[in-house]
Structures are given as structure tokens and as C-alpha cells.
Amino acid sequence: MPRPLPNSSQFKLWVYNTTRYAEQDTLKPFYGKLRRLNNLFFIPPLDSTIRDSRVWLRKRLAQEPVLLDTSYVIRSDRAIKSIVFDKGYFFNTVDYTIKRKNQKASVTYNISLNQPFRINNVYFPTDTTRNIDKELIKLLSNSDLKKGEQFEAAKLQSEINRMVTHLKNNGYYDFSAQYLNFKLDSLHASKTVDLYLNVKTSSGQTDHFPYKLHKVYIMSEYYTDDIQQCCTDTMLYNGYYFVYKDTPYCNPKVVTNYLNLKSGNLYSAQKTRSAQSHLSELGIYKFINIKYDTIKQHQLDCRIYLTPSKRMSISFETEANNLIAPGSSDRSLLGMSVSTSYTNKNLLGNAEAFTSSLSGGVGLNLFSNNTENGQVSTNFIQSVLVNSKTQLTIPKFWVPFKLKNVSKGYRPKTIITGEANYSKRVGFATFGGLGINLGYDWRESSRKRHTLRPISLNLLNVISTEAAFDNIIQQNEFIKRSFRSSVISGANYTYNYSTQNFGQLSSFWSFRGYLETAGNSLNLLDRLLKPTQTFKILGTPYAQYALAEGEVKKYLIFDKEHSLVMRALGGVGVPYGNSTELPYTKQFIVGGANSVRAFGIREIGPGSLPKSINDTTEVSTYDRTGNIRFEANIEYRFPIWYYLKGAIFADAGNVWDLQKSETRPGGAFEPANLLNSIALGAGVGVRLDITFFVFRLDVAFPLRDPRYPSAIPQTYKPQPVLSVGYPF
């Protein structure tokens, strides 16, 4: 009969004992021979390698045995009594027994809780002559301590923290939790407890007092501890003492525009954090520090120290990843790109951020086995892409009219973007594009963010086509309508909500909603000027459609290294008026590194469109788009070794057409056939996570392939995916 495997603790102890002997030089008699072998063959020292490997095993897999110590047993007994007491079980009993056998011992704790005590009444100070008591009375009605609830010491601490937060946001600069405690009066007969809030004061004091701001100094160019060198001039602007050297680095109006720290206001810890956050979002300072000095009774001087960032910079970046270029049915393309960008964080002295970038990339055929129209391609370069982008960000609402009642917490930005791109799919078609966008970004709160683009004008131009692509167009009317030159003129809006608390290790969820419309204003002009004709811009028809997307993410954070991430997203686009199909760039796709990873980009969809329809031509990758999209992902992340992380994941999703089509059978969205048209995949992955850079390798297997009648994949060939960054 085979020997049973040891349990986890036994295994860890065995590893500890085995590797511990190595540390005591059990192999010492062999080390001399190993060193002579090292010298003879010029190989690394084997003796130290063996020793280091065993030390590593002991540190990673072993566990030192825990010795029985009665002092620790007694200490644990007291800790258990304290824990259950803090939960409201005042009259608890805890005892323990120790059993010894074969040099091993076990400790059993027996706990008797009895009935827990509940809160009867909560009494706050009622002395209205003291400032601190009057402020605390305001909090009584919103107390988290409710009559009838079970007593818990943690609730008392939470209530104290709530009161301290309120006080520090209402002027009480030097107040802390040490000045508050609850006294308990337990009524044994009724198993209830009365709570009395006690407020202590400093020695020689009878009350706590709120502090007001006297003067606010802004050290706009603080580089050293010697203020005389970096701050030589001072101006009074809008109540702020703006201190600078020679000329202000940034316009004082921009710096002070959304600050709530003003002379005469009460001190507020929350407003201090808000001011620091606002100044950080300007993007022109690398260090921001806010300090307070008590200058006279109950008054503070506020000093804001600002260290400017480097104003201008030039950067170069390169990137490589696997991809499927439009029109490629193979997964062996390697995308390589290089980009350069120029950034000026303070272009005109008003914190305007100016960025101009130029990038270029190619798609390379690694094995020269991609198919083009049923023929094997010998082109090493499969695609070429060039993109130029210029962006100007202004830290305010730039509008032709005056805005009133704009919250200081909104931190508004106006973003103007111009973009031009050129792409060529070798052997198929060449495209060009131009775009101009005007948008606004602002935060309603720390959790809510809005982005509105009222002006969005983009031109897609089909520069030229080659014979192979002309054949594809003739075969498929859908592709013909999708790839026509068009003008996209519209507006879009994005709403982001997140419960994430930065700096805290806790679970959170987020939501992103996106709405876009195009062509409506042009259509109105069309009907007014030329009701019987198709309206065009520069000879190019405009696109008209409405599109909506939604995405929900849930992050379950177990600890610093372990987490479970879930995502669900969906979208729908409806062409109308001047368009019969969505522009190709607006159509939905699935597959690839950040989607259903068991399938390549544009490898599946729409719906259950069979693989046998177009699997011998390039039409398959152009054609597999849709007007409806649904996708769901789940991924468990865990550590492996140092910077190496692991993941286990599952993905599901697909795209669909709005209506049935004879040329795309099975592609329409049908609720009754929804489950059968969903593609499924699962796999494992590793990530090299060095904080500022994440290199990812995932290996995914198809579990359900809607291209086949039975939805069972014909092959379970793994799909390797190389990428940079986490998928979501």
C-alpha cells in the first residue's frame, strides 16, 4: 500500500529539516571535490549553488516548527477573552486544555459567551458654553451607535474617528482621538449598557477652540530650504500672498482659482487635501507640500510649497506585440512601433499642457504563411501605420460665454486635439484619416468624472484599393458599405464612477458609460438645403448613427498580492438616416489580448456565422464585426516569485448584427439563441510586474466556438497572447 502524501504542515516541516542540515554543512566533505571540478571545467561554484538553492527552498517552502510555550498559551487565552469582551460578551469564560503525545502537543480553547450586551442610551456632552460640546451635539443625530444594537468596541472607535474627522474639517486643527473616549455603565439585569462620551482637554485648558486661517502664502518656486534664494518677490493676489523669484512660473489666477484655503476661513483637513489634489492635477509641479504655523491665539498661517516640474521634455518609445492586422487570417504577425513626442507642461504660463507626437509601426509576417485571397503571402511587411497627434489641455472651461456657479471641486479642463493618420494593408487598401476634437473634462467628486466632446469631426478616406481588396468588396456588400470614405461629425459623452480609495487596500467597483451621436446637425442642414439630395462634405458622404456602451468592473482585493477581477461590458450601435452601416472604425469586434483571449482579433462573430463561409479568404477578418457587443471576463491574480505574477482566467463574448442578413447567416442577435452564440475561452498567464511596466504572456484555450454547429471547437490548440499591461 503506497504511503499517503504528507499534509501541508508536515511537508513544510520536512523541507525545513532537510534544508536545515545543508546549512550545517552536511555536504562539507564533498565541497572540496566540487571546487576542483569547478576549476577544471570553468563552471560556476557548485558548492555555493547547492547551498543557496537549499536556503531558497527553506525560505520559500519550509516552516519552522512551533514549540510549546505555556506563556504563549496563557497570552492567547487573555487575547481571546479581550476579543469576545470587545464584541459585547462581558461575562464570558475561556479556559484551555493541553494534550501531549509523542513529543507533540495540541491546545484546545473552550469559550462560553453567554448573552451579549446591547446599547441602551448614548449620552453626548450637553455643556453649551463650551465650543467643543456645541460642535459635538451636532453629530448626535447621525451617530452610528443605535439603541438596541449589540455593543462592539470597534463601533465606538469608528464613532470617535467620525467625530475627529468632523472636528478637523471644522477648524479644530490640533484635535485628535486622544481627547475622546466612551465610559460604560452596564446594567447587568437587562444586559444593556449606557455610553457616555467624555471629552478631555489639554493641561491647563477647559475647552478646545477652532482655528482660522490668518494668511496664506504660496511659495511658487520652492527648490531649496533657503527661501531667500528661491522666493525674492511677493504679490498679493485675490487674498493670497504669491511668493516667487523674478517672474511667476505660473499665472497666480490659475494656481489660486480653485483653492478653498482663504484668509478668514476655518481650518479644514478635507480642504487641505482638496487643495493638494487640485495643484497636483495641474501637472506642472513635482512636489506639493502644505504646512500650518500657529502665529497667535487660534490663528494659523498656511504655507503652500510648490516645486515646479521640468517644463519641456522629449521622449522616445518602442513597442512590440502580436496582432492580427485587418485582412489577416493568421496569428503570426508581429506588430512593431516607434514613437516620439514633445511635451510642454506650461506652454503659455497658464498650466496649458501641449503634446505633439509622431508614431509609426509595421505588421510583420514572421513565418510567411499568412493567406491572402486563398494564396500564401510572401510579403514580410503586411501593414504600415503612421500617426500624428497634437493636443492642448487648458485647466478651465474654455467657452464663448461666462459660466456661473462652477464648483471649485470640478477641476475643469478643455482639451483640443488634432490627429492625422495613414495606414496601408499591403496588397489590399490604403486609408487616410483626419480628426479635430474639442472636449471638456471635469470631476463632480472624487468618484464621479465626466468627459464631454461637443465637437468631433473625423474624416476617413479610402485612398486606394488593390485588386485583392476589390474582389473582397464585390463578394460582400456589407464590407463595401462599411469601407466607403465618410465624414463623422458628432458629439460624445463619457461618465466614469469608481468607489476606489487610492492609498487603501480594499475592494471596489467601477462603471463607465459612453454615448455618441453623429450626423444629426448635418442631416438637419441637409433637409433644409437639399431635401432631395444626399448631403456631402468635400464630396464625401457623412455618417449618421447613435452608439452606446457600458462597462462594469469589480475588484475583490483579498490582500496585497491576491485579487479577483470581474468585468462585463456591452454596446450597441444603430445606423440611420444617411448611413446603412456603422463606419468600420465604429463597429464592434472581439478577440485578442484584452478581450476573449482564446481567439484572435476579428476571429469570431457576428453571432454564429459559420467558419465555412469565408474561411479561405481575407473576408473572414474584415467581415467579423457587429453592431452589438457583449463580453464578460473573470481573472484571479496571485504572486509566483518576486516580480513574477500569475493569473487564471475565463472569457466570454461575441458581436452580433441588428438584423438578419442572407450574406451573414447566424449573425443576427436573437435572444433565444444567445447562449449558443457566445464564445468561451479559459487559460493561464504570467506577468512580469515591475510597477511602471507590465509584460504579459497568456495562454488561452477555446471552450466554445460558435462558428461550428455544435459550438464545440474542432481543435483545442492554445492561443498564446503577448501584450503589455493588464487586460483590465
N, C-alpha and C positions, 0 to 999 in steps of 0.2 A: 504494500500500500504506500503510495507516494506521501512524502512528508508535506503537511499543509504549509502554505505560504505564511510567513510571519505577518502580524498586523503592523500598522504604521509605526507605533511606538517601539515595537520590538526591532523592526528594521532599522530605525534611526539609531537605536542603541547599539545594534550590531555594527553599523557603519562607524559609529563613534569609537567603539573598542578597537575595530580593525585599523582605522587610520591613526588612532592614538599611539599604537605600537610603533608605527612608522616614525612618528615624531621622536620616539625614544630610541631611534637608530637600531631597530631590529635588523635592518638590511645593511648595517655598517660593515660587516665582513665582506660584502660584495662590492662596496663602493670603490675600493682600490682597483679591482679588475675593470669596473665600469669606466673609471677615469682613464686607464691605459687604452681602453677601446675608443674612448672619445678622441684621444690624441692621435691614435693610429689612423682613424678614418675621418678625422676633422668634422665630427658631428657635435651637436650641442651636448652639454654635460648631462648624461642620463641620470646620474645620481640626484642632482638637484631637480630634474624634471619629475622623477618619481616622487621625491619628497613634496614638491609643490603641488602635484596632482592630488596627492592624498590629503594634503592640507586643505585644498579647494573642496574635495569631497566632504571632508568633515565639516567645513563651514557651511556648505550648501545643503547637505542631505542628512547630517548627523544631528543628534540631540543628546546633550549631556544628561546623564541620569540625575534625577531629583532625589536627594537624600532626605529621609525623615528627620524633621526637627520639630520637637513639640512646641518650641516657642513660636514657630510659624503657624502651627495648628491653632494655638491659643489666639494668635493675632487674627487669623482668618475667622475664628469664632466671634471675636469682637466686631470685626468688619461686617459680618452677616447681621448681627444684632443692630448695628448702626444703620444698615441699609433698610431693613424692614421697619425700623423705627421712623426713618425719614419718609416711608410710604404710608404712615399713619397707624401702624400696628404698634401702639405704645406698650402694651402688656404682652410682649412676645417672649417666648422661651426658645433658646438654642442650646443644644448640647451635642456632643460628638463621641464617637467610639472609634478606637484604633484596633485593627486586626493585623496580626503579624504571622507570616507563614513563608518559610524558605527564603529568608533574608529579603522578603518583600512585605510591604505594608500598604494598607488601604485605610482611608479616613472617611467616615460617614457622618454627615451632619444631619441632625434631626431638628426640624423647625416647626414650632407651634405658633400660629399667627394670632388666633383669636379674632375678635371683631374689630375692624378698623374704625378710627375716629373720623368724624366729619366736621366740616366747618359750620359753626353756629352763627357767629357775627364777626364782622371786620370793623375795627374802630380806627379811624384816622384822627390826627390831632385836630382840635377844634378851637385853638387859640388864634383868633382872627387878628390879634395885634402883631403877630409875627409874619414877616413876608413869606417865609418858607412854608408855614402852615396854610396860609391862604392859597398858595400855589398847589399844595398837595391836595387840598379839599376839591379842587377842580378835577382831579383824577379819580375820585372815589366812585363816581357813577360808572366809569368804564373799567373798573377793576376786574381782573381775571379771576379773582377769588370770589366764588359764588357760594351762597348759603346752601348747605346740603351736600356739597361736593366732598369727596374724600380728601382728607388732609394729605398733602405731599410737600416735603421741604423744597423740592425743585420748583413748585409753583410759587413759593414765597420768594425764591431767588429771582425767578422770572419777573415777578411783580416789582421787586426792588430795581431790577435792571430797567424796566419800563419807566419807573419814576425818575431814575437818574438820567435817562435819555431825554425825557421831557424837560427836566430842570436845566440840563446843559444846553438845550435848544432855546431856552427862555431866559438867558442871562447869567445863570449860576455857573460861572467859569471854573471855580475851584471846588465844586461839589463832586463827591464820589460816593460809591456804595458803602464805604466805611461809616458814613454818618447815618445809615438806616439799618434798622433791624426790627423783627417782629417778636413780641413777647406772647407766650402761650398761656392760656388759662383753661385747663382741661376740666371738663365736667364728667367724672367717671361714671356716674349713674346713667347719663344719657348718651355716653360715648360721643360727646361733641367737644369742640374746642373753640374758645374765643381768641381772636387775634387782635393785638394792639400794636399799631405802628409807632415805633419810638424813633424820634429824630434827635441825634446828638449834634453838638456844636464843638467848635474848636475851643481850646483852653482860653478862658477869659472872654468868650463871646456868648451872647444869648440868642443870636439869630444868624441866619445866612442871608446874604444880600445879592441881588442881581447886579451884574456889571454891564456898563455901557461903553461903546467904543468912543474914544476921545479923538484920535487922529489915525488915519490910515495912510501908511507910506508904501509906495510901490517902487522897489529897487529894480529898475527895468533892465539893468545890465550888470548883474552881480556875478563877478567871476572869482573874486578872492575874499578873504576875511577882512581885508583892508578896504573899508567903504570909501575912504578918502581918495583912493586911486580909481575906483570904478564908478563912483557916483559923485559928480562935482557940481551939477546944476539941479535945481529944483523948481518945478512949476506947480501951481495949484490949479487943478482941472476938475471941475464938477464935484468938488468936495474931497478929492484925493490929492495927496502930495506925491507928485510924479517925479522921481529922482533918476537922473540919467547923466551920461557923460557926452559932452559936445552936442549931439543931436539924438533925439529919441530913436531907439531901434524900431519901435512900432508906434503907430499913432495912438496917443493916450485914449482917444474915443473908443477905439477897437478894444483895448485892454479893459477899460472900465465899463463898457456898455452893458454887460450883463452880470456885473458884480453886485451882490447884495450886502457887502460889507461896507457900510457907510457910517460916518461920524454921527453919533447920537443914537444909533440902533443898539438894541440889546445884543450881547454876545450870543452866538449860536454855533454849536458844533456842526450842525447839519449845513448851515450856510457856509461854513468854512470848507467843508468837504465839497460842496457845490462849486464854490469859487475855484478850488484847486482843479476840479474836473473841467470846468469851463476853460481855464487857462491852458490846460493840457490839450483840449480839443482844438485850440488854435493851431497847434502843430509847429510852433516856432520856438518853443522853449524846451530844453532837455532836462532842466531841474527847476522845480517849483516848491518853495517852502514857505509856510505861513506861520509866524510866531506872534505871541502876545506878551506885552510887558505891562505890569501894574505900575501906573505912573502916579496916581493919587487914589484916594478912597473910592472904591467901587468903580474905577475907570481903567480902561485898557488902551494902550497904543498897539495898533496892528501893523506889522511889517511883513510885506509880501516880497520875498526874494526870488527874482527871475533870472535864470541863466540862459541866454539865447542859444539855440542850436546853430549848427553850421548852415549858413543861408543857402548856398548853392552846392549841388553835387551832381556828378555824372556816374552812372552805373552801367555795368555790362552783365548780362545773364545768359546762360545757356541751359537748355532743357532737352531731355531725350525721353521718349516713352513709346510704347507700342500703340498702334492705331489702325483703324480702317478708314482709308480715305474714301470720299464719295465716289462710288463706282467700283470699289474693290471688293471682291468676294473672298479674299484671303486675309488671314490674321497676322501675316508675317511682315507687315510694313513697320518700319521704324521711323517715328517722327523725330526730327532734329530741328531745333530752332535756336536762334541767337537774337538778342535784343539789346538795344542801348537806349538810355533815357537821360534826359536833363531835367532837374528839379530845382525850382527856386521857391523856398518856403515863405518868402516875404517879398513878393515881386515889387510892389509899389509902396511898401511901408505900412500897409493896412492888413497884414496877415493873409494876403492873397497867395494861394498855393498854385504855382504854374508848373505843369509837367508836359513834356513833349517826348514821345518815344517812337522808335522805329524798330520793327522786328521783321525777321524773315525766317522761313522754315521750309523744309522739304520732307516729303514722304518717300522713304527708300524701300525698294523691293529687295529684301535680304536674300531670298533664295530663288528669285526669278521664276516663280511658279504661280504668280497671280494670273487669273484668267481675264481676258478682255473679249467680250462677244464670242465666248466659246473657244478662244485661241489663247495659248500660253503667251504671256507677256515677257518680253526680254528687256524692257525698259527698267534700268536700275533706279532712275528717278521717276516716281509715279505722280507726284504732285508738288506744286510750288505755291507758297503763300507769302505775301508781303503786306504788312500792315503799318500804317502811320496814324498816331493818335495824339491829339493835343487837348489838354484840359486845364481850365481855370476855375478854382474854387474860391469864392468870396464869402467871408464869415458874416453874412447878413442876408436878409431878403432883398434882392435887387429887383424892384418892381417900379413901374412908372407912376405909382400913386403911393400915398402915405398910409402905412399900416398903423392901426391903433390897437392897444390892449394886447400887444405881443408879450407873452410871458418871458421873464428873464431866464427861465429854465429851458426854453425851447432850443437854444444854441443853433440858430438857423444858419444854413449855408445855401448859397446859389452856385450851381455847378453848370458850366458851359463846356460842351465837348464837341470837337470836330474830329472826324475819322475818315480815313480813306484806306481801301484795301484792294488787293489784286490777288486772284487765285487762278491757278491753271491745273487742271487734271489732264496729264499727258495722254494724248490720244482721244480726248473727249471734248472738253469745252474750256473756255476761258471766261472768267467772271470779273467784274469790277464793281466797286461799291463806294458810295459817298454818304456821310451822315453828319447831321448837325442836331444837337440836343440842348435844350435849356431845361434845367430841373432845379427843384428845391428839396432840401433835406433838413429835417428838424426832429427833435426829441420832445415828445409830450411829457415823458417822465423817464426815469431810469430804465423802465421796462418797455416803453412804447416808443417806436420810431416810425416816422413817415417819410416817404420819398414820392414827390410828385413831379412829373415831366409834362408840362402843358404843351410844350413844343418839341416834337420829334419828327424830323424829316430825314428819310433814308432813301437812297436811290440804288437799286440793284440792276445792273446792266449785264446782259449776256453779250460779251464782246464778240466771241466767235465760237463756232462749233465745228467738230470734225466728223468725218463720215460715220465712225462707230457710234457717236452720240446721236447723230441724225437718225440712225437706224433704231436706236432705243426710243426716240421721240415718236417715230412713226408707229412703233409697236404699242405704245401706251399713251393714251390721250391724257391720263392723269398727270404723267410726268411732263407732257407738253404744256399743259396749263400751269403747272407748278413752276417751271423753269423759264417762264417768259420774263422779259425785262419789266420792272414795275417800280412805282414810286410809293413808299409807305409814309404817309403823313398822318400823325395821330397824337395821342396822349396816353400816358400810363401812370399808374399809381401802385405803390408798394407799401404794405403795412407789416411791420415786424413787432412781435411781442415775445418777451423772454422773461422767465422767472429766475434766471441765473443770477446769483450773488457772487460777483467777482471777488476773489480772495478767500472764499469759503468753499470747503469741500462738502457739497451737498447736492442731492438730486434736483433736477429742474426740467422744465419742458419749454418749448418754443413753438411759435406759429408764424408763418409767412404767407401773406395773401397778395396776389398780383392781379390787376385788372388793366386791360389795354383795349383801346378802340382806335380804328384807323379809317380815314377816308370820309368821315361824316361831313366835315366842313367843306371838303372838295365836292362831295356829292350834292350838297345844298347849292353851291355855286354852279355846278353842272346843270341842275334843274332850272336855275334862274336864267342862265345864259344860253344854254344849248339843250333844251329839254328832249330833243330827238336824236342827239348825238352822244358818243362816248367821249367824256372829258379826258384830256391828256395833259401832261406837263412835259414840255420839251419833247413832245412826240411819244412819250411813254405813258401807258395807262396807269392809273393809281389803283392801289389795293384797298378794299373795303372789308372789314371784318371786326369781330369782337372776340376777345380771348380772356379767360380767367384761369388762374392757378392757385392751388392751396397746398401747403406743406406743414406737417406737424412732426416734431421730433420730441422724444422722451429719453432723457439720460438718467439712468439709475446708477448712482455712484455708491458703490459698496465701501471702497476705501481709495487710497491714493493710486493704486495700481489696477484695481478691478472695477469694471463697469459694464453695464448692459445698455446698448443704444438701440432704439427703435425709431423707425421713420415711416411715414405714409404720405404720399403726395398724389395729387390728381389735377387734371386740367382739361379744359375743353375750349376749342376754337371754332367759331362759326363764320364762314364767309357769306357775304350777301352783297346785294347791290351790284357794284361794278366788278365783283370777283366771284368766280365759281369754285375756286380752291384757295386755301391759305398760301401765302408766299412760302417757298420752300424753306427759308430760314426760320419761319414761324411754326412749321409743322413739328409734331412731337415724334420723338424717337426713344427707343430703349436699348439697353445693352451697353457693355463697356465697363470701364474701371469704376465709375460712380453710379452704376445702375444695376441691372441684372447681370452680374459678373460671369455667369456661366455661358453667356452669349456675347458675340462681338457687337459693335455698334451697327445698328440697322440690320441685324441678322434675323430678327423675328418681327412679326406683325405685317400688316394690321390684322388683329384677331387671329383666326386660324387659317389665314391664307396659306395654301399648301406649298410645300417646298418644291414640288414637282412642276409648278407653273413656270417659274423663271430661274431655276437653279443652274442653268447652263450659260446664262448671260449676265452682264453687268446690271441689268434691270433690277435684279433682286435687291441690291443695296440702295438704289435710288427710290425704288417703289415702296419699301417697307417703312412708311411713315404714316401718321394718322392725325385725326382731328380731336381724338380723345385719348387721354393717357391716365393710367393708374399704375402705381408702383408702391411696394412695401418692402422694407428691409429690417432685419434684426441681426445684431452683431454683439458677441460677447468678447471683451478685450481683457487681456491678462498679461502679466510680465513673464518673460522667459529668463533673460540673463542681462543684467545691466541695462544698456540702451536697446536691447532687442525685446520687442513685444510680440505677442501672439494674438490671434483672433479666430473665432469660429462664427460663421455667418450663414444666413439663408436669405435669398432674394426672390421676389415675385413681381410680375408686372407684364404689361403689354400696351399696345396702342390699337385704336380702332377707328374706323370710318364712321361718319354720322349716318350715312345711308348705304343701302346695298348697291353693289356695282357688279355687272357681269364680268368686267375685266379684273376684279379683285374679289373672287368668291370667298366667303367666310370672313371678310374683312370688316363687316358692319358690326356695330355694338348691339348685342342682343342680350338682355338681362337673363333670359332662360339659358343661354349658352355661355354665360360669363366665366364660370369656373373652368370649363373645358378649354377656354381660350387663354387662360393665364399661364405664362411661362414660369417655371420654378427652377431654382438652382441653389446649391449649397456648396460650401467649401471651407478651407482654412487659409490663413495668411500669416505672414510675419511682417513686422515693421521695424525699421531702424529709426528710432525716435531720439534725436539729439536736440529736442526742444524747438530750435529755429528751423529745422529741416527734418522731414519725414519721408523716408524711402520705403515704398510698399510693394510687396510681392504677394499676390493672392492666387490661389489655385482653386477654381470652381468647377463643379460637375453638374451637367443638366439633369434634372429630375423629371421635368415635364416639358415637352416641346410641342406646342400647339400646331406646328407645321405638318405633323403627322396625324392621320385619322384617329389613332388610338391615344395620341398625346404622349406615348412612350418614346423616348429618344431612341433612334436607331443605333446610336453609339454613345457611350458614356466617356468619350475622350475628354480629358481635363482641359480647361481653358486657362492658361497662365496669363496673368494680368500684372504688368509693371506700371507703377504710377508714383506720383509724388503727392504727399499729403493723405489725410484720412478721407475715406469716401463720403462721410457726412458727420 
